[in-house]
């Protein structure tokens, strides 16, 4: 009597199916964990938010550094990313998209910081070029090539209102960035930029009025 051959399962195919099922289960578990921690963080659970930040940190740091290429500035922006995410968790519509959302925050804040730095650097070069009547490279105020121009500039600085004179000297003579000046004076960075803008306009008028 003949016996029908029993077909053995295709082992490679079985392994693939098993691996696919395991991957699907893992994805589901991760998604469920993300959603759970986002919900808890929204309710004020800082421990849950720290878990989310720890998981997102490598990609956030990579995005920030790729844009800024400045470790010191990058660390500041990275902290801003996490603070922004914490304060705006209620705006995240789909909890499981947390990592996509925080990476977008990182990219936006890094690009914004880069644009501010470029604008400030360009403004410094323009202002010192105006003061020196010579080169558009960023020289300190005490290296003006013409002593008469230097004397006129210092006289113009001395005539500024105290608040304007203070930020001009701290920013240009001492080489402190806007944020550091703001921190030392206990004011917002925007206030420092406004004072610098008014002071620069006054210095331009004073230098332009020279015979």
C-alpha positions in Angstrom: 0.0 0.0 0.0 1.4 3.4 -1.0 1.5 6.2 1.5 1.0 9.8 0.4 4.2 11.8 0.9 3.9 14.3 3.7 5.1 17.8 2.6 7.4 19.4 5.0 6.9 23.1 5.5 9.3 25.3 3.6 11.8 26.2 6.4 13.0 29.6 5.0 9.5 30.7 4.3 8.4 29.7 7.8 11.3 31.7 9.3 10.4 34.7 7.3 6.8 34.5 8.4 7.9 34.1 12.0 10.3 37.1 11.8 7.6 39.2 10.2 5.2 38.4 12.9 7.8 39.1 15.6 8.6 42.5 14.0 4.9 43.4 13.8 4.5 42.5 17.5 7.6 44.6 18.4 6.4 47.6 16.4 3.0 47.4 18.1 4.7 47.2 21.5 6.9 50.2 20.8 4.0 52.2 19.4 1.9 51.4 22.4 4.8 52.4 24.8 5.3 55.8 22.9 1.6 56.5 23.1 1.4 55.6 26.8 4.4 57.9 27.7 3.1 60.8 25.6 -0.3 60.6 27.4 1.5 60.4 30.8 3.8 63.3 29.9 0.8 65.4 28.8 -0.6 64.8 32.3 2.6 66.2 33.8 4.6 62.9 34.2 8.2 64.1 33.8 9.6 60.6 34.1 7.6 59.6 31.1 8.8 62.6 29.2 12.4 61.8 30.1 12.0 58.4 28.6 10.8 59.9 25.4 13.7 62.4 25.3 16.2 59.7 26.0 14.9 57.7 23.0 14.8 60.8 20.8 18.1 62.3 21.8 20.5 60.7 19.2 18.4 61.8 16.2 17.7 65.3 17.7 21.4 65.8 18.3 22.3 64.6 14.9 19.9 67.0 13.2 21.0 70.0 15.3 24.7 69.3 14.7 24.2 68.8 11.0 22.6 72.2 10.7 24.8 74.2 13.1 28.1 72.4 13.1 28.8 74.1 16.5 28.8 71.9 19.6 28.4 74.7 22.1 25.5 76.3 20.2 24.1 72.9 19.4 23.8 72.0 23.1 21.8 75.1 23.8 19.5 74.5 20.8 19.1 70.9 21.8 17.9 72.0 25.3 15.5 74.4 23.6 14.1 71.5 21.6 13.2 69.5 24.7 11.7 72.5 26.4 9.6 73.4 23.4 8.4 69.8 23.1 7.5 69.7 26.8 5.5 73.0 26.6 3.7 72.1 23.4 2.8 68.4 24.0 -0.9 69.3 23.8 -0.4 70.3 20.1 0.8 66.8 19.2 -2.3 65.4 17.6 -1.1 61.8 17.1 0.9 60.5 20.1 2.7 57.8 18.2 4.2 60.4 15.8 6.1 61.9 18.7 9.6 61.2 17.3 8.7 62.7 13.9 7.3 65.7 15.7 10.3 66.4 17.9 12.7 65.9 15.0 10.8 68.6 13.1 11.1 70.9 16.1 14.8 70.3 16.2 15.2 71.1 12.5 13.2 74.3 12.8 15.0 75.6 15.9 18.4 74.8 14.5 17.7 76.6 11.2 16.2 79.6 13.1 19.3 79.7 15.3 21.6 79.5 12.3 19.8 82.4 10.6 20.1 84.6 13.7 23.8 83.9 13.9 24.3 84.7 10.2 22.4 88.0 10.5 24.3 89.0 13.7 27.6 88.2 12.1 26.7 90.2 9.0 25.6 93.1 11.1 28.9 93.1 13.1 30.9 93.1 9.9 28.8 96.0 8.4 29.0 98.1 11.6 32.8 97.7 12.0 33.3 98.4 8.3 31.3 101.6 8.8 33.3 102.6 11.9 36.7 101.9 10.2 35.8 103.3 6.8 38.1 100.5 5.6 37.7 96.7 5.8 34.5 94.7 6.1 36.2 92.1 8.4 35.3 92.0 12.1 37.9 94.1 14.0 37.6 95.0 17.7 36.9 98.7 18.3 40.3 99.3 19.8 42.0 98.3 16.5 40.6 101.0 14.2 43.2 101.9 11.7 42.8 105.6 11.9 43.3 107.3 15.2 41.2 110.3 14.3 38.3 108.0 13.4 38.8 106.0 16.6 38.7 109.2 18.7 35.5 110.3 16.9 33.9 106.9 17.4 34.8 106.7 21.1 33.4 110.2 21.6 30.2 109.1 19.9 30.0 106.0 22.1 30.6 108.2 25.2 27.7 110.4 24.2 25.2 107.6 24.0 22.6 107.1 26.7 24.0 104.8 29.5 21.9 101.7 28.5 22.9 102.0 24.8 26.6 102.6 25.7 26.6 99.6 28.0 25.4 97.1 25.4 27.7 98.6 22.7 30.8 98.1 24.8 29.8 94.7 26.1 28.9 93.4 22.6 31.6 94.9 20.5 34.5 95.8 22.8 34.2 92.7 25.1 33.0 90.4 22.3 30.0 89.0 24.2 27.2 87.5 22.2 23.7 89.0 22.5 22.3 86.3 24.7 25.2 86.6 27.2 24.7 90.4 27.3 21.0 89.9 27.9 21.7 87.4 30.7 24.1 89.7 32.5 21.8 92.7 32.3 18.8 90.7 33.3 16.8 91.6 30.1 15.5 89.7 27.1 17.8 89.2 24.1 15.2 91.1 21.9 15.7 94.2 24.2 19.5 94.0 23.8 19.1 93.8 20.0 16.8 96.9 20.1 19.3 98.8 22.1 22.1 97.8 19.8 20.1 98.9 16.8 19.3 102.3 18.3 23.0 102.7 19.3 24.3 101.8 15.9 21.9 104.3 14.3 23.2 107.0 16.6 26.8 106.1 15.9 26.2 106.2 12.1 24.7 109.7 12.4 27.6 110.9 14.5 30.3 109.5 12.1 28.4 110.7 9.1 28.4 114.2 10.5 32.2 114.4 10.7 33.7 117.0 8.5 
